[in-house]
Amino acid sequence: MHCMCRKTILSSVVVALAGISSALVNVAGGKPVTLNGTFGELRDGAAWSQTPLADASSIVDGVFLPEQTDWNDGSVWWDNTVQASMFNSIVIDFLGTYHIDYITIQADNNDYYGIEYLAADDSWVTLGAFTNVSGYGLITRGPIDLASNGNDFTGKAVRITTLGNGFDDGYVSISEFQALGESAVPGPAAAIPAMLGLGVTALRRRRK
């Protein structure tokens, strides 16, 4: 189920590479990705051509596609007007518990992408949503400095959804997600590419 609660708008924070601690790594990099629902299926009469669905692992491969790539070119995509795709979600398992300070997504520009995290007590907590942005196709939002707004979190996984119901045009896609953080058991370091700083909305709410 999507959270349709009112969101609190946080200010955008543009983060330079030099401003990110070298102790932080992309803890989502190379981790297991689970696609829940039906992906890669278009509505009848869609204006877009059917394209191959990228492998789920591409979401955490550390590679950002060129900005403004077509929304369904090399991405994990779905049409949430298709009934079987209406409540799709993407879960990234960190394989450990990490404190997350920054998150980044590259996704279709004119949609909202809800982000939840799995807390230590195995409840899902709503962090917020990446907003829609100007441009065309795949656009990078982030890295968002969560700590600057008091929204840094400790979690074991993240879940990505779309808000739907007027928040997007139904054609949605994700090509990369990154979460920079630390763990008591350090993982392998991952490269941190230069990224754009754009908007994010956020509100925590526990879900069972």
Residue pairs with C-beta under 8 A, 6 or more apart in sequence:
1 87
2 87
2 114
2 161
2 162
2 163
2 164
2 165
3 114
3 126
3 205
3 207
4 163
4 165
5 126
5 203
5 205
6 203
7 128
7 129
7 201
7 202
7 203
8 128
8 201
8 202
8 203
9 199
9 201
10 128
10 149
10 151
10 200
10 201
10 202
11 149
12 144
12 197
12 198
12 199
12 200
13 144
13 145
13 148
13 149
13 197
14 197
15 102
15 142
15 143
15 144
15 145
15 197
17 192
17 194
20 102
20 143
20 180
20 192
23 182
24 101
24 102
24 180
24 181
24 182
24 192
25 180
25 181
25 182
25 186
25 187
25 188
25 189
25 190
26 62
26 178
26 179
26 180
26 190
26 191
26 192
27 94
27 96
27 98
27 100
27 179
27 180
27 181
27 183
27 187
28 60
28 92
28 94
28 158
28 177
28 178
28 179
29 60
29 61
29 62
29 178
29 188
29 190
30 57
30 60
30 61
30 62
30 190
31 60
31 92
31 93
31 94
31 95
32 92
32 93
32 95
33 56
33 57
33 59
33 60
33 90
33 91
33 92
33 93
34 56
34 90
34 91
34 93
35 56
35 76
35 88
35 90
36 88
36 89
36 90
36 91
37 78
37 84
37 85
37 86
37 87
37 88
37 89
38 78
38 82
38 84
38 85
38 88
39 53
39 76
39 77
39 78
39 85
39 88
40 50
40 52
40 53
40 77
40 78
41 78
41 79
41 82
41 84
41 85
42 48
42 50
42 79
42 82
43 79
43 81
43 82
43 170
46 79
48 72
48 171
51 72
51 73
51 77
53 76
53 77
54 74
54 75
54 76
54 77
54 175
56 76
56 90
58 74
58 75
58 76
58 175
58 176
59 76
59 90
59 92
59 174
59 175
59 176
59 177
60 92
60 176
60 177
60 178
61 176
62 176
62 178
62 190
62 191
62 193
63 176
64 106
64 140
64 175
64 176
64 193
64 195
65 73
65 74
65 75
65 106
65 138
65 175
65 176
66 138
67 135
67 137
67 138
67 139
67 140
67 196
68 109
68 135
68 136
68 137
68 138
68 139
69 75
69 137
69 138
69 175
70 137
70 138
71 77
71 108
71 109
71 137
71 138
71 171
71 172
71 173
72 171
72 173
73 137
73 138
74 175
75 107
75 108
75 138
75 173
75 174
75 175
76 90
76 173
76 174
76 175
77 108
77 171
77 172
77 173
77 174
78 85
78 88
78 172
78 173
79 85
79 170
79 171
79 172
80 86
80 88
80 162
80 164
80 168
80 170
80 172
81 170
86 164
87 161
88 161
88 162
89 159
89 160
89 161
90 159
90 160
90 161
90 174
90 177
91 157
91 158
91 159
91 160
92 157
92 158
92 159
92 160
92 177
92 179
93 156
93 157
94 155
94 156
94 157
94 158
94 179
96 156
96 183
96 185
96 187
97 120
97 154
97 155
97 156
97 183
97 184
98 154
98 155
98 156
98 179
98 181
98 182
98 183
99 152
99 153
99 154
99 181
99 182
99 183
100 117
100 146
100 152
100 153
100 154
100 155
100 179
100 180
100 181
101 145
101 146
101 147
101 152
101 180
101 181
101 182
102 142
102 143
102 144
102 145
102 146
102 178
102 179
102 180
102 181
103 115
103 142
103 143
103 144
103 146
103 158
103 177
103 178
103 179
103 180
103 200
104 140
104 141
104 142
104 143
104 144
104 176
104 177
104 178
104 179
104 180
104 195
105 113
105 130
105 140
105 141
105 142
105 160
105 174
105 176
105 177
105 178
106 138
106 139
106 140
106 141
106 174
106 175
106 176
106 177
107 113
107 130
107 138
107 139
107 141
107 172
107 173
107 174
107 175
108 137
108 138
108 139
108 168
108 171
108 172
108 173
108 174
109 132
109 133
109 134
109 135
109 136
109 137
109 138
109 139
110 132
110 133
110 168
110 169
111 132
111 162
111 163
111 167
111 168
111 169
111 171
111 172
112 129
112 130
112 131
112 132
112 162
112 163
112 167
112 168
112 201
113 129
113 130
113 160
113 161
113 162
113 163
113 172
113 174
114 126
114 128
114 129
114 160
114 161
114 162
114 163
115 126
115 127
115 128
115 129
115 130
115 158
115 159
115 160
116 124
116 125
116 126
116 127
116 158
116 159
116 161
116 207
117 124
117 125
117 127
117 153
117 155
117 156
117 157
117 158
117 159
118 124
118 125
118 155
118 156
118 157
118 158
118 159
119 125
119 153
119 154
119 155
119 156
119 206
120 154
120 155
120 156
123 206
123 207
123 208
124 159
124 206
124 207
124 208
125 153
125 155
125 204
125 205
125 206
125 207
126 203
126 204
126 205
126 206
126 207
127 146
127 151
127 153
127 202
127 203
127 204
128 151
128 200
128 201
128 202
128 203
128 204
129 163
129 200
129 201
129 202
130 141
130 142
130 144
130 198
130 199
130 200
130 201
131 141
131 198
131 199
131 200
131 201
132 167
132 168
133 139
133 141
133 198
133 199
138 173
138 175
139 196
139 198
140 176
140 195
140 196
140 198
141 196
141 198
141 199
141 200
142 178
142 195
142 196
142 197
142 198
142 200
143 178
143 180
143 192
143 195
143 197
144 197
144 200
146 152
146 153
146 202
149 202
151 202
151 204
153 204
158 177
158 179
160 174
160 177
162 168
162 172
164 170
178 190
178 192
180 192
